[in-house]
Amino acid sequence: MDCFYSDTFELPLPDGHRFPMQKYRRLREEIERSEHVLGKLLIPPAATNKQLLRVHTQDYVERVIQGDLSDLEQRRIGFPWSEKMVERSRRSVGATIAAARSAYRDSIGLNLAGGTHHAFADNGQGYCVFNDVCVAIRSLQANQLVQTALVVDCDVHQGNGTSSIAADDPTIFTLSIHCEKNYPFKKTNGDLDIALPAGTSDAAYLHELETQLAELLDQWNPDMVFYLAGADPYEGDRLGLLELSKEGLRRRDAWVISNCRKREIPIAICMAGGYADEVEDIVDIHFATVETAYQQWRRASD
């Protein structure tokens, strides 16, 4: 099972910045230290301009690359511009493309970052510069590897950028299960939005996800699933507002991945958001996602 990482391409942030960038490095190190080899750790190629331009406007891509984003645009993204920011963003998108190609060949592929679902065609928001999942889908479609894709977005925040990019596109179906009263406060309707009240815990969350997704997988039968396994529905997440336990999140991962494998649908997995006060909690949740994916991959391979 291939796991692609981009944490070695550092995105410099000012002291006190609230984005927990260290979680990516610590997740990779946790995988390296694990008793069992959970997968092959690989550095992805950077997404090319050609790949980015299948989703994003030429004006936006050029201004990101050249450093011509306005102060307001940088504030909306949440990261200050730098050449390293551009390279890290390219690599993160490249990791999802690579994970999708691995899933096509080998049933499951992982990006140890990614899930940048707030990026629109012509702007970035919410710590998202380019929309990695949409670029990956377009890349695989352009190479005739898939025709249809299902995005299962389990980040606690609605995937507004993905919904916008995929709007009116019959080849992409977007499912987002999120907290209704949370960022983004102006939602962009997707194909299926499951908006949950603040305080929703394991049982109610899993019932909604399992009921809706099982029917969707059977009816739509996509060529590939892109799963955003957000850590931010966790009860200890400072930006989440939902109340899922770590065990509930592990059960969520196991259900999504196993049901794709049961139907022989390749699945590309991104880590998406996670903002717990203790970085160790974020790493625990992401590590459990990788571990669960590996277990399902081994069962399929045996």
HELIX and SHEET records of a PDB file:
HELIX    1   1 GLN A   22  ARG A   33  1                                  12    
HELIX    2   2 ASN A   49  LEU A   52  1                                   4    
HELIX    3   3 GLN A   58  GLN A   66  1                                   9    
HELIX    4   4 ASP A   71  ILE A   77  1                                   7    
HELIX    5   5 GLU A   83  ASP A  106  1                                  24    
HELIX    6   6 ASP A  132  ALA A  142  1                                  11    
HELIX    7   7 ASN A  160  ALA A  166  1                                   7    
HELIX    8   8 ASP A  202  TRP A  220  1                                  19    
HELIX    9   9 LYS A  246  LYS A  262  1                                  17    
HELIX   10  10 VAL A  279  SER A  301  1                                  23    
SHEET    1   A 8 LYS A  40  LEU A  42  0                                        
SHEET    2   A 8 ASP A   2  PHE A   4  1                                        
SHEET    3   A 8 ILE A 108  ASN A 111  1                                        
SHEET    4   A 8 ILE A 267  CYS A 270  1                                        
SHEET    5   A 8 MET A 224  LEU A 228  1                                        
SHEET    6   A 8 ALA A 149  ASP A 153  1                                        
SHEET    7   A 8 ILE A 172  CYS A 179  1                                        
SHEET    8   A 8 LEU A 192  LEU A 196  1                                        
END                                                                             
